Amino acid sequence: MIFNKDGQGAKELRELTANYYANNDFTKVIGEIELATEELAQLVGSKVIELAESYYLNPEKEGTDTGIVRKVQRPIALLATLRLYQKNDLSHEDDGRKFKVATDGSEKLPWEWQLDRDDALHLEEYYKAVDVLIRYLNDKELKEWTDSDMYKSAQMLIIRNGGSFDTYFPINKSERMFLLLLPFIREAQQLTVKRAYGAGWEALLAESSVPETDAHFAACKAVALLAMSMALRRLSLGAIPGGVIRRFVAESGMNASEPASLNDVERVAGWMADDAATWIDEMKRARDGSMIDYELLPKNDRRNKYCRL
């Protein structure tokens, strides 16, 4: 475990989360820490977690990277304490679950919307902490990370990290979100964009020039839009960073405080797929070197008596 080396686990959690009481019983959160560690290992690989643990337990060891220790600890601490708080809203006793409030009126039951907002804020902090860790791993190019299945899978794609993906579709530069999108990016690339491009795809995939060619930009735009369209249809909106959801809600013409309905999600996903088809067409034109025909006037139908501004 990457906590409680000197019996100061509760104090460590306090420093990492800023809201966990240092005098709490650390043993009550051990189970949640183990689960949160396992979930993080699914994203970044078990070798990265093991490396951070070895540095934590042997800080005097030559070549120790103390930076990675804290960057691994923080997302684990945030997720573990959040789940502990959620379970502790009720006490679990032999004769059932109970809710306890001080009889002197010094404590009040929070509204459900307050609990939901607090949960959302903690979850956003967890997402940001995971993003910081993955960006650190990308910058340092640690062997434990570059040998992981996630990293190797990303290097086979035309878009290889969250920062690049954000260039083509805004996801708040979330590296965690990018890893969640990997299966959809690969599917969009393999089944649609690669086939549409045809011969010469490998050369386009290997392109690293700055600025990028029009064909490369159009291909990346199409892949990003198709991947997001699939994600909106197949993933829970709770898995997507709040900033992305809020932008999606605003662009759908809905109140930001209202949850997105299935019809709204399907409509926006359809818009993204339509935009992707446009960019695939642009990719083909750039590949062939043909001129792009810009539509100077909108298509009109005399039966359509309305316009949308």
N, C-alpha and C positions, 0 to 999 in steps of 0.2 A: 504493500500500500504506500501511496505517495504522500501520506499524512501521518501525524502523531509519532514521529520518530523519537522525540524526547518527552512524550506525554503531554504535548502542547497542541493537540489536534484542534480543540475548540478555539484556541487563540489564533491558530492558523486560518481557520474558517472565518473568524471575525475579520482578520486583515484582508482576506481575499474577497469577501462579500459585503463587508461594511454594515451588516445587519444581523449577523449571528451572534448571540450572546456568548461571551467567552467563558461564562460559568456554567454553560449547558453541559449535560452529560454527553460526552463524545460518543460513547458506545451506542447511543440511540440512532446515530446517523451513519454508522459504519456500513450497514446493509445498503443504504442509498448511495453511498460513495462507491461501493463495489459495482452496483448496477450502472451508475453514471460513467465509471471508468470503462466498463465493457462497451457501452454505447459509443464513447469517444474512440475506442480502439477500432470499432467497426468503420469509422470514418478515416482515421489517419494511420491505422495499422497497429498491431500489437507491439511491433518492434520499436516504434516511437515511444509508446507508453513505457516499455521496459527500459529504454535508454534514459528517459526522464527519471524513472524510479532509481536507477543505478546512480545517477548524479545526485539525487536527493539523499540517498543513504550514504554516499561517499563523496561529500563535497570537497574533500582535500585531494581527491584523485586527480592526477595530471590530465589536463585537457577537459576538465569538467566545465560544462556549459550551464551556468546557473540560470541563464535566460529562459531556456526551454522548460526548466522545472516549474517556474511560476506560470508560464503560459499553458502548461498542461494542467496544473493544479486548478487554475481559476475556473475554466468551464465545468470541471468536475464538481468543484465546490458549489457553484451557482445552481447547477441542476439538482445536486443531492439535497441542498438545503431547501430549495423550492418544493421538492416532493415531500420533505419532512414537514414543512409548514402546512401543506395541503392535508396531510394525514392527521396533523395535530389540531385541526379545527374542531374535531370531536375527540373525546377520550374514549378509548376502547377498554371496557371493563368486563368482568366475568358475567355480569347480568345485562350486557348490551352496550350500545354506544350512547354516550351522553354529552351534553353541552353544558359547560359550567360558566357562570357569570358571577362576579363579586356581588354580594348582597348589599354592600354600602353604596352601590351605584357608581363606583369609580371606573367600571369597565362596561362597555356597551357592545352589543352584537353588531359587527359591520354588515352593511348592506351587501347583497350578492354582487352588485355592479362594482363595489369597491374591491371585493375579493378577486373578481375577474380582471379588473384593471391592474391590481397588484401582481397577479399571476402573469399577465401579459408583459408587464415591465420586466419582471425577473426573467421571463423567457427570452425577451429581446436582448437582455444583458448576456445571457448564455450564448445566443447566436453570435453576438459581437465578439465574445471571448473565443469562440471556435474560429471565427474569421481571422482574428489576430494570430492564433496559433498556426493556421494553415498558411497565411502569408509569410510568417516567420520561417516555416519549413520550406516554402518555395524559394525564399531569398537565400537561406543557408544551404539549400540543396543537400541536406543530410542524407547519407547513404540509406539509413533506416527508412526514410521517406521516399527517396527516388526508387527504391527497390519494392515499394508497396504496390499492390494490385491497382489501387485507385490512381496513383500517379502514372503508372504505365498505361492504364486505359486512357487517361487524359491526353497523353502524348501521341496517341494514334488519331486524334481528332483534329479538325481544322481550327477549333477554338479550344485552347488548352488550359485556361484558368479563368477565375471569376472576373479579374480585372479586364481581360480581353473580352469576355462575354458582355460586360457592362458597356463596351463600346458599341455593340450592336443592339442590345436590349437592356435597359436599366434594371439591375437587380441590387442596387446599392453596393456594388462591388463585393457581394457576399460570396466568399469562397465556399462556405458550407452549402449555400444554395446551388452553387455550380456543381458540387459533388453529387447533390441530389438529382441534378438535371443530367448527369452523365449518361444514363441509359437512354434518355429521350434525345440527347444530342447525337449519340451514336446511331439511334434508329433513324432520325431525320437525315443524317448524313448518308447512311448506307442505303436506305430504301428510296430516297427521293432525290437529294441534291447530287450525289455522286453519279447516279444513273442519268440524271438530266444533263450533267456536264459532259459525260462520255470520255473519249480518249484524252489523255493529258491530265487526268485528275491527280495522279501522283505528283506531278510537277507543281500543280496548284497547291496541294497539301503541304509540300515542302517549302513553299514560298515564305521568305522571311524579310523581303525588302521593305523599306520604309521611305516614302509612304507605300502602302499596299496597292496592288493593281485593282482596277475596277471590277474585274472578274472575281478576285479574291474577296473583296468587300461585299459584293452582291451574294456570293456563296455563303459567307458568314452570316449575313443578314437573314437569308432564307433559313439556314440551320437554326439560328437563335429563335426566330419567330415560330418555326414548326415545333421546336423543343418546348417553348413556353406554352404553345397551344395544347400540346399533349399533356404537359404538367398540370395545367388548369383543369383539364378533364379528368385526369387520373389521380392526382395527389390531393390530399386534404389541404384546404387553404391555410390551416394552422401550421403546415410545414413550410409555408412561404413567409419570408421576412415581412414584418408589419408594414414597412415602407413600400414594398412592392404591392402589397394588398391595397394600401391606401391610394396609391397611384391608380391601380386598376379600378378601384371603386369610383374615384373621381372621374376617370375617363369614361366610365360606364354611365355617368350622369346620375349617380345615386348619392344619397347622403352618406358621408364618411362614417357616421355612427351606426348605419344600418348594415346588417350582414348581407353578403352577396347571395342572391338566390341561384338555384341551379340554372334557371333560364338565363340570368345575367352572365353567369360563367360560360355557358354554352355559346352565347352570342359573342362575347369578347374573344373566346377561343376561335370562333369562326372567322372573326375579323382578322385575327393574327394569321390564320391559315391562308386567307385570301391575300393578305399582304405578302406572305411568303411566296405565293405563286407569282406575284408581280416581280419579286426580286429574282426568282429563278429565271424569268424571262429576260430580265436585265443582265443576269449572269451569262446567258447564252449569247446575247448581243455583244457583250464585252469580249467573250471568248472568240467570236467570229469576226470581231472588228467592224461590225456594222453600225450604222448611225442609229442613235436612239430616237424614236419618234415620240415627241412630246405632244400630249393632247392639249391643244390650245383652248378648245371650247368643250364644255361638258356635253356628253351625249344627252339628247333631249327626245322626249316622247310627247307628242301632242296630247296624249291622253293623261299625261302627268301634269296636273295643274298646281302642284306644290313644289316648293324648294326648301332645302335645308341649309341654314347658314351656320 
